């Protein structure tokens, strides 16, 4: 199957760390593996190189949080090039967000664009399917805590909620006086 094709990448630290990153409320690693699966089976229908498609699928969302919906493909393509992947892999990755990003220029790019959309639908299905048992929310909570990007966001949100609740209790002027004097707020 495709495991031997990506065995070297599966153990690379950049790919391993995606197990703790959130993507569509599921593990980014799971999303990447779903993309690999769909790419492997779609490549023959598009007449594309399976090895290129599968390797591009595994790397297509690395460092995606540093870009936007339309630019993160270029960031992931640069990461793939830094990892020593051929130009064909990078070319497929750049356009995987079509129609929001650039139009694919290769068959492998088209495979990855379609596989990514199918994997995203499968992510949604997995999340919704796990809502009844509570599994999805447990996994999402764990990912929020283990993913540095979301952990910082979660801490900021907790801080804002604390300030809001203090404002409601003390009022805007009471909160300002409390901050200036360094006192502990008293509930009225």
MDTraj code that builds the backbone (N, CA, C; nanometers):
import mdtraj as md
import numpy as np

residues = "UNK UNK UNK UNK UNK UNK UNK UNK UNK UNK UNK UNK UNK UNK UNK UNK UNK UNK UNK UNK UNK UNK UNK UNK UNK UNK UNK UNK UNK UNK UNK UNK UNK UNK UNK UNK UNK UNK UNK UNK UNK UNK UNK UNK UNK UNK UNK UNK UNK UNK UNK UNK UNK UNK UNK UNK UNK UNK UNK UNK UNK UNK UNK UNK UNK UNK UNK UNK UNK UNK UNK UNK UNK UNK UNK UNK UNK UNK UNK UNK UNK UNK UNK UNK UNK UNK UNK UNK UNK UNK UNK UNK UNK UNK UNK UNK UNK UNK UNK UNK UNK UNK UNK UNK UNK UNK UNK UNK UNK UNK UNK UNK UNK UNK UNK UNK UNK UNK UNK UNK UNK UNK UNK UNK UNK UNK UNK UNK UNK UNK UNK UNK UNK UNK UNK UNK UNK UNK UNK UNK UNK UNK UNK UNK UNK UNK UNK UNK UNK UNK UNK UNK UNK UNK UNK UNK UNK UNK UNK UNK UNK UNK UNK UNK UNK UNK UNK UNK UNK UNK UNK UNK UNK UNK UNK UNK UNK UNK UNK UNK UNK UNK UNK UNK UNK UNK UNK UNK".split()
xyz = np.array([
    [0.0829, -0.1177, 0.0000],
    [0.0000, 0.0000, 0.0000],
    [0.0880, 0.1250, 0.0000],
    [0.0528, 0.2253, 0.0774],
    [0.1270, 0.3512, 0.0743],
    [0.2174, 0.3714, 0.1947],
    [0.2139, 0.2808, 0.2921],
    [0.2911, 0.3028, 0.4148],
    [0.4412, 0.3070, 0.3892],
    [0.4892, 0.2192, 0.2992],
    [0.6343, 0.2215, 0.2727],
    [0.6771, 0.3512, 0.2045],
    [0.5855, 0.4112, 0.1314],
    [0.6158, 0.5350, 0.0597],
    [0.6366, 0.6524, 0.1555],
    [0.5687, 0.6497, 0.2697],
    [0.5758, 0.7629, 0.3626],
    [0.6396, 0.7274, 0.4966],
    [0.6978, 0.6076, 0.5071],
    [0.7535, 0.5611, 0.6352],
    [0.8567, 0.6588, 0.6915],
    [0.9424, 0.7132, 0.6043],
    [1.0449, 0.8073, 0.6528],
    [0.9832, 0.9361, 0.7059],
    [0.8748, 0.9809, 0.6444],
    [0.8098, 1.1046, 0.6876],
    [0.7266, 1.0857, 0.8141],
    [0.6697, 0.9673, 0.8324],
    [0.5844, 0.9440, 0.9492],
    [0.6608, 0.9597, 1.0803],
    [0.7926, 0.9362, 1.0758],
    [0.8733, 0.9461, 1.1979],
    [0.9476, 1.0785, 1.2083],
    [0.9273, 1.1663, 1.1107],
    [0.9939, 1.2962, 1.1163],
    [0.9278, 1.3806, 1.2259],
    [1.0068, 1.4517, 1.3067],
    [0.9494, 1.5304, 1.4176],
    [0.8420, 1.6305, 1.3753],
    [0.8556, 1.6898, 1.2576],
    [0.7557, 1.7878, 1.2109],
    [0.6202, 1.7208, 1.1879],
    [0.6215, 1.5951, 1.1457],
    [0.4965, 1.5218, 1.1232],
    [0.4444, 1.4651, 1.2556],
    [0.5333, 1.4147, 1.3385],
    [0.4927, 1.3573, 1.4670],
    [0.4239, 1.4624, 1.5546],
    [0.4746, 1.5856, 1.5541],
    [0.4151, 1.6890, 1.6393],
    [0.2722, 1.7243, 1.5983],
    [0.2316, 1.6901, 1.4761],
    [0.0951, 1.7204, 1.4329],
    [-0.0082, 1.6373, 1.5082],
    [0.0360, 1.5350, 1.5809],
    [-0.0573, 1.4566, 1.6631],
    [-0.1189, 1.5427, 1.7723],
    [-0.0496, 1.6500, 1.8085],
    [-0.0956, 1.7373, 1.9160],
    [-0.1497, 1.8706, 1.8641],
    [-0.1676, 1.8825, 1.7335],
    [-0.2206, 2.0050, 1.6733],
    [-0.3648, 1.9823, 1.6308],
    [-0.4459, 2.0856, 1.6456],
    [-0.5860, 2.0751, 1.6081],
    [-0.6066, 2.1280, 1.4661],
    [-0.6927, 2.0573, 1.3930],
    [-0.7256, 2.0948, 1.2556],
    [-0.8687, 2.0484, 1.2316],
    [-0.9610, 2.1401, 1.2100],
    [-1.1034, 2.1052, 1.1919],
    [-1.1576, 2.0302, 1.3134],
    [-1.1159, 2.0675, 1.4321],
    [-1.1595, 2.0061, 1.5584],
    [-1.1173, 1.8607, 1.5733],
    [-1.0259, 1.8143, 1.4912],
    [-0.9670, 1.6811, 1.5061],
    [-0.8156, 1.6977, 1.5020],
    [-0.7455, 1.5907, 1.5282],
    [-0.5997, 1.5941, 1.5219],
    [-0.5539, 1.6214, 1.3779],
    [-0.4591, 1.7125, 1.3632],
    [-0.4063, 1.7412, 1.2287],
    [-0.3441, 1.6158, 1.1688],
    [-0.2825, 1.5328, 1.2534],
    [-0.2210, 1.4085, 1.2068],
    [-0.3267, 1.3179, 1.1433],
    [-0.4436, 1.3081, 1.2065],
    [-0.5523, 1.2280, 1.1491],
    [-0.5967, 1.2845, 1.0139],
    [-0.6063, 1.4172, 1.0052],
    [-0.6444, 1.4812, 0.8782],
    [-0.5413, 1.4494, 0.7694],
    [-0.4141, 1.4570, 0.8036],
    [-0.3091, 1.4290, 0.7051],
    [-0.3161, 1.2842, 0.6582],
    [-0.3392, 1.1912, 0.7509],
    [-0.3479, 1.0502, 0.7119],
    [-0.4727, 1.0223, 0.6272],
    [-0.5819, 1.0912, 0.6551],
    [-0.6999, 1.0764, 0.5691],
    [-0.6695, 1.1289, 0.4285],
    [-0.5973, 1.2392, 0.4213],
    [-0.5591, 1.2951, 0.2913],
    [-0.4692, 1.1984, 0.2153],
    [-0.3783, 1.1340, 0.2866],
    [-0.2907, 1.0334, 0.2245],
    [-0.3757, 0.9209, 0.1657],
    [-0.4689, 0.8720, 0.2438],
    [-0.5546, 0.7611, 0.2004],
    [-0.6315, 0.7975, 0.0729],
    [-0.6960, 0.9132, 0.0744],
    [-0.7725, 0.9547, -0.0439],
    [-0.6804, 0.9801, -0.1635],
    [-0.5641, 1.0389, -0.1406],
    [-0.4699, 1.0656, -0.2509],
    [-0.4246, 0.9369, -0.3176],
    [-0.3968, 0.8376, -0.2373],
    [-0.3499, 0.7093, -0.2899],
    [-0.4525, 0.6488, -0.3856],
    [-0.5778, 0.6547, -0.3474],
    [-0.6813, 0.5935, -0.4304],
    [-0.7280, 0.6829, -0.5456],
    [-0.7129, 0.8139, -0.5335],
    [-0.7533, 0.9032, -0.6424],
    [-0.6481, 0.9156, -0.7525],
    [-0.5219, 0.8989, -0.7185],
    [-0.4127, 0.9216, -0.8146],
    [-0.4299, 0.8426, -0.9447],
    [-0.4628, 0.7141, -0.9418],
    [-0.4795, 0.6422, -1.0697],
    [-0.5920, 0.6988, -1.1568],
    [-0.6985, 0.7497, -1.0963],
    [-0.8096, 0.8061, -1.1735],
    [-0.7700, 0.9354, -1.2442],
    [-0.6755, 1.0076, -1.1863],
    [-0.6284, 1.1326, -1.2464],
    [-0.5054, 1.1112, -1.3343],
    [-0.4534, 0.9893, -1.3360],
    [-0.3311, 0.9614, -1.4110],
    [-0.2094, 1.0283, -1.3478],
    [-0.2098, 1.0412, -1.2159],
    [-0.1032, 1.1109, -1.1430],
    [-0.0095, 1.0103, -1.0769],
    [0.1082, 1.0570, -1.0415],
    [0.2070, 0.9748, -0.9730],
    [0.1645, 0.9540, -0.8276],
    [0.1437, 0.8285, -0.7889],
    [0.0958, 0.7988, -0.6545],
    [0.1953, 0.8402, -0.5464],
    [0.3226, 0.8173, -0.5705],
    [0.4236, 0.8497, -0.4691],
    [0.4232, 0.9999, -0.4405],
    [0.4219, 1.0797, -0.5454],
    [0.4191, 1.2253, -0.5280],
    [0.2926, 1.2680, -0.4550],
    [0.1789, 1.2116, -0.4931],
    [0.0509, 1.2482, -0.4309],
    [0.0490, 1.2144, -0.2828],
    [0.0955, 1.0957, -0.2489],
    [0.0906, 1.0512, -0.1098],
    [0.1859, 1.1333, -0.0225],
    [0.3056, 1.1602, -0.0727],
    [0.4020, 1.2390, 0.0055],
    [0.3532, 1.3840, 0.0211],
    [0.2949, 1.4379, -0.0845],
    [0.2405, 1.5739, -0.0757],
    [0.1241, 1.5787, 0.0224],
    [0.0408, 1.4767, 0.0229],
    [-0.0741, 1.4736, 0.1126],
    [-0.0297, 1.4723, 0.2592],
    [0.0763, 1.4017, 0.2898],
    [0.1222, 1.3952, 0.4279],
    [0.1812, 1.5273, 0.4762],
    [0.2302, 1.6087, 0.3842],
    [0.2969, 1.7337, 0.4227],
    [0.2145, 1.8590, 0.3958],
    [0.0969, 1.8459, 0.3375],
    [0.0268, 1.9622, 0.2827],
    [-0.0214, 2.0650, 0.3846],
    [-0.0316, 2.0307, 0.5110],
    [-0.0787, 2.1283, 0.6098],
    [0.0232, 2.1554, 0.7206],
    [0.1482, 2.1187, 0.6990],
    [0.2499, 2.1496, 0.7993],
    [0.2653, 2.3010, 0.8097],
    [0.2669, 2.3505, 0.9305],
    [0.2803, 2.4944, 0.9592],
    [0.1678, 2.5763, 0.8974],
    [0.0526, 2.5162, 0.8762],
    [-0.0596, 2.5880, 0.8134],
    [-0.1095, 2.7027, 0.8999],
    [-0.0875, 2.6964, 1.0287],
    [-0.1367, 2.8023, 1.1179],
    [-0.0636, 2.9335, 1.0979],
    [0.0501, 2.9308, 1.0303],
    [0.1256, 3.0537, 1.0070],
    [0.0792, 3.1292, 0.8831],
    [-0.0137, 3.0713, 0.8110],
    [-0.0660, 3.1375, 0.6919],
    [-0.2156, 3.1578, 0.7026],
    [-0.2735, 3.2006, 0.5935],
    [-0.4185, 3.2183, 0.5868],
    [-0.4757, 3.1057, 0.5028],
    [-0.6046, 3.1108, 0.4810],
    [-0.6710, 3.0101, 0.3996],
    [-0.6065, 3.0007, 0.2616],
    [-0.5676, 3.1138, 0.2062],
    [-0.5132, 3.1145, 0.0704],
    [-0.3611, 3.1021, 0.0644],
    [-0.2899, 3.1314, 0.1736],
    [-0.1431, 3.1325, 0.1666],
    [-0.0747, 3.0162, 0.2361],
    [-0.1462, 2.9374, 0.3138],
    [-0.0754, 2.8339, 0.3895],
    [-0.0205, 2.7220, 0.3016],
    [-0.0720, 2.7090, 0.1807],
    [-0.0165, 2.6094, 0.0889],
    [0.1279, 2.6406, 0.0522],
    [0.1574, 2.7677, 0.0307],
    [0.2950, 2.8080, -0.0020],
    [0.3875, 2.7846, 0.1166],
    [0.3366, 2.8053, 0.2367],
    [0.4186, 2.7818, 0.3564],
    [0.4494, 2.6330, 0.3699],
    [0.3488, 2.5486, 0.3532],
    [0.3697, 2.4039, 0.3625],
    [0.4604, 2.3542, 0.2497],
    [0.4507, 2.4138, 0.1309],
    [0.5385, 2.3752, 0.0194],
    [0.6838, 2.4087, 0.0514],
    [0.7055, 2.5233, 0.1165],
    [0.8413, 2.5604, 0.1568],
    [0.8958, 2.4622, 0.2610],
    [0.8097, 2.4202, 0.3535],
    [0.8515, 2.3211, 0.4541],
    [0.8878, 2.1903, 0.3852],
    [0.8078, 2.1484, 0.2889],
    [0.8365, 2.0246, 0.2152],
    [0.9709, 2.0336, 0.1435],
    [0.9993, 2.1483, 0.0834],
    [1.1281, 2.1668, 0.0154],
    [1.2432, 2.1616, 0.1159],
    [1.2223, 2.2214, 0.2333],
    [1.3256, 2.2172, 0.3375],
    [1.3512, 2.0749, 0.3857],
    [1.2483, 1.9900, 0.3797],
    [1.2638, 1.8500, 0.4190],
    [1.3259, 1.7652, 0.3090],
    [1.3549, 1.8273, 0.1946],
    [1.4220, 1.7562, 0.0855],
    [1.3287, 1.6922, -0.0152],
    [1.2041, 1.7308, -0.0152],
    [1.1086, 1.6745, -0.1113],
    [1.1317, 1.7357, -0.2494],
    [1.1043, 1.6598, -0.3562],
    [1.1227, 1.7130, -0.4921],
    [1.0245, 1.8265, -0.5229],
    [1.0541, 1.9012, -0.6258],
    [0.9721, 2.0164, -0.6649],
    [0.8289, 1.9757, -0.6979],
    [0.8079, 1.8541, -0.7479],
    [0.6729, 1.8088, -0.7828],
    [0.5830, 1.8030, -0.6595],
    [0.6409, 1.7624, -0.5457],
    [0.5637, 1.7556, -0.4211],
    [0.5244, 1.8968, -0.3785],
    [0.6196, 1.9882, -0.3834],
    [0.5909, 2.1274, -0.3462],
    [0.4878, 2.1897, -0.4388],
    [0.4969, 2.1598, -0.5676],
    [0.4012, 2.2157, -0.6644],
    [0.2597, 2.1672, -0.6349],
    [0.2461, 2.0425, -0.5934],
    [0.1133, 1.9901, -0.5597],
    [0.0601, 2.0560, -0.4333],
    [0.1471, 2.0799, -0.3368],
    [0.1045, 2.1359, -0.2081],
    [0.0582, 2.2805, -0.2225],
    [0.1265, 2.3587, -0.3028],
    [0.0953, 2.5017, -0.3151],
    [-0.0517, 2.5250, -0.3487],
    [-0.1058, 2.4411, -0.4355],
    [-0.2408, 2.4669, -0.4863],
    [-0.3485, 2.3803, -0.4215],
    [-0.3207, 2.3203, -0.3066],
    [-0.4198, 2.2275, -0.2497],
    [-0.5454, 2.2973, -0.1986],
    [-0.5452, 2.4296, -0.1851],
    [-0.6630, 2.5002, -0.1357],
    [-0.7518, 2.5545, -0.2479],
    [-0.7296, 2.5097, -0.3705],
    [-0.8152, 2.5516, -0.4808],
    [-0.9598, 2.5162, -0.4461],
    [-1.0566, 2.6012, -0.4634],
    [-1.0650, 2.7257, -0.5372],
    [-1.0325, 2.8504, -0.4544],
    [-0.9926, 2.8356, -0.3279],
    [-0.9586, 2.9522, -0.2462],
    [-0.8162, 2.9995, -0.2715],
    [-0.7322, 2.9101, -0.3186],
    [-0.5941, 2.9433, -0.3493],
    [-0.5692, 2.9298, -0.4983],
    [-0.4419, 2.9206, -0.5351],
    [-0.4098, 2.9099, -0.6778],
    [-0.4628, 2.7802, -0.7396],
    [-0.4872, 2.7877, -0.8705],
    [-0.5364, 2.6713, -0.9449],
    [-0.4229, 2.5690, -0.9609],
    [-0.4517, 2.4400, -0.9387],
    [-0.3470, 2.3376, -0.9562],
    [-0.2942, 2.3365, -1.0995],
    [-0.1644, 2.3170, -1.1126],
    [-0.1008, 2.3148, -1.2445],
    [-0.0566, 2.1752, -1.2851],
    [-0.0681, 2.0797, -1.1934],
    [-0.0272, 1.9418, -1.2223],
    [-0.1404, 1.8469, -1.1852],
    [-0.1315, 1.7264, -1.2359],
    [-0.2313, 1.6245, -1.1999],
    [-0.2242, 1.5937, -1.0504],
    [-0.1025, 1.5928, -0.9983],
    [-0.0828, 1.5659, -0.8555],
    [-0.1469, 1.6761, -0.7707],
    [-0.1399, 1.7989, -0.8197],
    [-0.2042, 1.9096, -0.7502],
    [-0.3556, 1.8933, -0.7453],
    [-0.4128, 1.8470, -0.8563],
    [-0.5574, 1.8233, -0.8595],
    [-0.5963, 1.7105, -0.7637],
    [-0.5153, 1.6058, -0.7607],
    [-0.5431, 1.4946, -0.6695],
    [-0.5435, 1.5450, -0.5258],
    [-0.4422, 1.6222, -0.4891],
    [-0.4320, 1.6710, -0.3521],
    [-0.5464, 1.7669, -0.3181],
    [-0.5845, 1.8514, -0.4120],
    [-0.6952, 1.9443, -0.3873],
    [-0.8246, 1.8676, -0.3576],
    [-0.8524, 1.7649, -0.4359],
    [-0.9738, 1.6849, -0.4150],
    [-0.9611, 1.6021, -0.2867],
    [-0.8451, 1.5395, -0.2664],
    [-0.8250, 1.4561, -0.1471],
    [-0.8369, 1.5380, -0.0194],
    [-0.7871, 1.6605, -0.0207],
    [-0.7967, 1.7469, 0.0971],
    [-0.9420, 1.7794, 0.1288],
    [-1.0214, 1.8062, 0.0263],
    [-1.1632, 1.8357, 0.0494],
    [-1.2355, 1.7127, 0.1040],
    [-1.2057, 1.5949, 0.0483],
    [-1.2676, 1.4719, 0.0974],
    [-1.2254, 1.4426, 0.2410],
    [-1.0977, 1.4658, 0.2713],
    [-1.0486, 1.4441, 0.4079],
    [-1.1160, 1.5403, 0.5054],
    [-1.1386, 1.6639, 0.4623],
    [-1.2074, 1.7603, 0.5488],
    [-1.3509, 1.7170, 0.5760],
    [-1.4176, 1.6649, 0.4747],
    [-1.5531, 1.6115, 0.4954],
    [-1.5496, 1.4919, 0.5906],
    [-1.4494, 1.4068, 0.5755],
    [-1.4351, 1.2922, 0.6659],
    [-1.4049, 1.3393, 0.8081],
    [-1.3257, 1.4467, 0.8223],
    [-1.2995, 1.5047, 0.9546],
    [-1.4299, 1.5490, 1.0193],
    [-1.5118, 1.6176, 0.9408],
    [-1.6403, 1.6646, 0.9919],
    [-1.7275, 1.5467, 1.0325],
    [-1.7305, 1.4436, 0.9493],
    [-1.8086, 1.3242, 0.9819],
    [-1.7594, 1.2566, 1.1089],
    [-1.6281, 1.2483, 1.1256],
    [-1.5722, 1.1876, 1.2468],
    [-1.6066, 1.2699, 1.3691],
    [-1.6001, 1.4031, 1.3567],
    [-1.6314, 1.4893, 1.4700],
    [-1.7785, 1.4784, 1.5084],
    [-1.8677, 1.4894, 1.4095],
    [-2.0107, 1.4822, 1.4364],
    [-2.0471, 1.3437, 1.4898],
    [-1.9872, 1.2398, 1.4339],
    [-2.0144, 1.1044, 1.4809],
    [-1.9741, 1.0831, 1.6258],
    [-1.8706, 1.1511, 1.6709],
    [-1.8254, 1.1363, 1.8086],
    [-1.8940, 1.2276, 1.9075],
    [-1.9822, 1.3137, 1.8599],
    [-2.0513, 1.4050, 1.9517],
    [-2.1461, 1.3320, 2.0469],
    [-2.2122, 1.2285, 1.9977],
    [-2.3082, 1.1566, 2.0814],
    [-2.2402, 1.0880, 2.1992],
    [-2.1242, 1.0320, 2.1770],
    [-2.0540, 0.9624, 2.2846],
    [-1.9702, 1.0570, 2.3698],
    [-1.9497, 1.1779, 2.3218],
    [-1.8646, 1.2721, 2.3936],
    [-1.7185, 1.2621, 2.3544],
    [-1.6854, 1.1667, 2.2687],
    [-1.5465, 1.1456, 2.2282],
    [-1.4896, 1.2686, 2.1576],
    [-1.5662, 1.3270, 2.0685],
    [-1.5169, 1.4415, 1.9915],
    [-1.4817, 1.5594, 2.0808],
    [-1.5660, 1.5876, 2.1768],
    [-1.5391, 1.7009, 2.2652],
    [-1.4210, 1.6727, 2.3574],
    [-1.4050, 1.5454, 2.4001],
    [-1.2884, 1.5078, 2.4812],
    [-1.1599, 1.5275, 2.4022],
    [-1.1597, 1.4799, 2.2786],
    [-1.0412, 1.4936, 2.1931],
    [-1.0132, 1.6405, 2.1657],
    [-1.1162, 1.7174, 2.1379],
    [-1.0981, 1.8603, 2.1104],
    [-1.0403, 1.9316, 2.2320],
    [-1.0892, 1.8975, 2.3509],
    [-1.0390, 1.9583, 2.4741],
    [-0.8907, 1.9225, 2.4938],
    [-0.8554, 1.7956, 2.4695],
    [-0.7156, 1.7529, 2.4828],
    [-0.6265, 1.8256, 2.3828],
    [-0.6745, 1.8389, 2.2592],
    [-0.5958, 1.9075, 2.1572],
    [-0.5799, 2.0558, 2.1911],
    [-0.6843, 2.1165, 2.2451],
    [-0.6743, 2.2580, 2.2847],
    [-0.5670, 2.2770, 2.3915],
    [-0.5524, 2.1786, 2.4798],
    [-0.4535, 2.1896, 2.5867],
    [-0.3127, 2.1562, 2.5376],
    [-0.3001, 2.0624, 2.4419],
    [-0.1671, 2.0192, 2.3986],
    [-0.1117, 2.1023, 2.2830],
    [-0.1978, 2.1695, 2.2088],
    [-0.1538, 2.2498, 2.0951],
    [-0.1141, 2.3888, 2.1453],
    [0.0143, 2.4263, 2.1323],
    [0.0585, 2.5561, 2.1850],
    [-0.0187, 2.6740, 2.1267],
    [-0.0579, 2.6646, 2.0020],
    [-0.1315, 2.7722, 1.9370],
    [-0.2666, 2.7938, 2.0049],
    [-0.3393, 2.6847, 2.0287],
    [-0.4705, 2.6960, 2.0908],
    [-0.4611, 2.7130, 2.2414],
    [-0.3571, 2.6600, 2.3046],
    [-0.3409, 2.6781, 2.4493],
    [-0.3269, 2.8264, 2.4821],
    [-0.2492, 2.8990, 2.4035],
    [-0.2328, 3.0436, 2.4261],
    [-0.3649, 3.1155, 2.4016],
    [-0.4367, 3.0762, 2.2988],
    [-0.5665, 3.1370, 2.2686],
    [-0.6647, 3.1094, 2.3822],
    [-0.6630, 2.9857, 2.4335],
    [-0.7518, 2.9471, 2.5421],
    [-0.7196, 3.0280, 2.6683],
    [-0.5917, 3.0502, 2.6971],
    [-0.5520, 3.1295, 2.8142],
    [-0.6009, 3.2737, 2.8001],
    [-0.5881, 3.3312, 2.6811],
    [-0.6379, 3.4676, 2.6586],
    [-0.7894, 3.4738, 2.6778],
    [-0.8601, 3.3724, 2.6307],
    [-1.0055, 3.3688, 2.6439],
    [-1.0449, 3.3589, 2.7920],
    [-0.9747, 3.2758, 2.8692],
    [-1.0026, 3.2651, 3.0127],
    [-0.9788, 3.3982, 3.0822],
    [-0.8723, 3.4674, 3.0437],
    [-0.8404, 3.5973, 3.1021],
    [-0.9513, 3.6985, 3.0706],
    [-0.9974, 3.7007, 2.9458],
    [-1.1056, 3.7924, 2.9082],
    [-1.2336, 3.7621, 2.9855],
    [-1.2634, 3.6331, 3.0037],
    [-1.3838, 3.5959, 3.0798],
    [-1.3726, 3.6402, 3.2249],
    [-1.2548, 3.6262, 3.2841],
    [-1.2338, 3.6697, 3.4213],
    [-1.2551, 3.8200, 3.4339],
    [-1.1964, 3.8960, 3.3427],
    [-1.2114, 4.0415, 3.3449],
    [-1.3583, 4.0792, 3.3266],
    [-1.4288, 4.0107, 3.2368],
    [-1.5709, 4.0395, 3.2137],
    [-1.6537, 4.0117, 3.3376],
    [-1.6265, 3.9006, 3.4040],
    [-1.7048, 3.8695, 3.5240],
    [-1.6746, 3.9686, 3.6358],
    [-1.5490, 4.0118, 3.6483],
    [-1.5153, 4.1127, 3.7491],
    [-1.5824, 4.2453, 3.7160],
    [-1.5879, 4.2805, 3.5881],
    [-1.6549, 4.4040, 3.5470],
    [-1.8027, 4.4011, 3.5824],
    [-1.8646, 4.2861, 3.5598],
    [-2.0065, 4.2735, 3.5925],
    [-2.0286, 4.2866, 3.7432],
    [-1.9393, 4.2269, 3.8216],
    [-1.9546, 4.2314, 3.9670],
    [-1.9220, 4.3675, 4.0256],
    [-1.8105, 4.4252, 3.9786],
    [-1.7604, 4.5476, 4.0403],
    [-1.7975, 4.6736, 3.9640],
    [-1.8334, 4.6577, 3.8393],
    [-1.8560, 4.7750, 3.7553],
    [-1.7227, 4.8229, 3.6998],
    [-1.7268, 4.9010, 3.5966],
    [-1.6047, 4.9469, 3.5301],
    [-1.5168, 5.0294, 3.6245],
    [-1.5763, 5.1203, 3.7013],
    [-1.4953, 5.2060, 3.7896],
    [-1.4401, 5.1263, 3.9066],
    [-1.5179, 5.0314, 3.9592],
    [-1.4691, 4.9479, 4.0694],
    [-1.3516, 4.8628, 4.0267],
    [-1.3574, 4.8125, 3.9033],
    [-1.2471, 4.7315, 3.8519],
    [-1.1225, 4.8158, 3.8341],
    [-1.1367, 4.9378, 3.7870],
    [-1.0213, 5.0278, 3.7692],
    [-0.9571, 5.0594, 3.9035],
    [-1.0390, 5.0883, 4.0053],
    [-0.9833, 5.1164, 4.1385],
    [-0.9128, 4.9943, 4.1942],
    [-0.9736, 4.8756, 4.1727],
    [-0.9127, 4.7521, 4.2232],
    [-0.7763, 4.7291, 4.1599],
    [-0.7641, 4.7519, 4.0302],
    [-0.6365, 4.7344, 3.9610],
    [-0.5317, 4.8322, 4.0132],
    [-0.5721, 4.9550, 4.0362],
    [-0.4764, 5.0574, 4.0794],
    [-0.4296, 5.0355, 4.2227],
    [-0.5185, 4.9918, 4.3097],
    [-0.4806, 4.9784, 4.4492],
    [-0.4183, 4.8433, 4.4808],
    [-0.4331, 4.7454, 4.3907],
    [-0.3759, 4.6136, 4.4138],
    [-0.4543, 4.5328, 4.5144],
    [-0.5765, 4.5706, 4.5439],
    [-0.6596, 4.5000, 4.6398],
    [-0.7303, 4.3825, 4.5734],
    [-0.7761, 4.2929, 4.6584],
    [-0.8589, 4.1830, 4.6123],
    [-1.0027, 4.2322, 4.6026],
    [-1.0739, 4.2016, 4.4931],
    [-1.2098, 4.2531, 4.4785],
    [-1.3043, 4.1909, 4.5807],
    [-1.3954, 4.2689, 4.6293],
    [-1.4974, 4.2235, 4.7218],
    [-1.6309, 4.2167, 4.6479],
    [-1.7001, 4.1054, 4.6618],
    [-1.8313, 4.0922, 4.5984],
    [-1.9337, 4.1701, 4.6808],
    [-2.0245, 4.2391, 4.6130],
    [-2.1266, 4.3193, 4.6824],
    [-2.2501, 4.2378, 4.7030],
])
top = md.Topology()
chain = top.add_chain()
for i, resn in enumerate(residues, 1):
    res = top.add_residue(resn, chain, resSeq=i)
    for name in ("N", "CA", "C"):
        top.add_atom(name, md.element.get_by_symbol(name[0]), res)
traj = md.Trajectory(xyz[None], top)
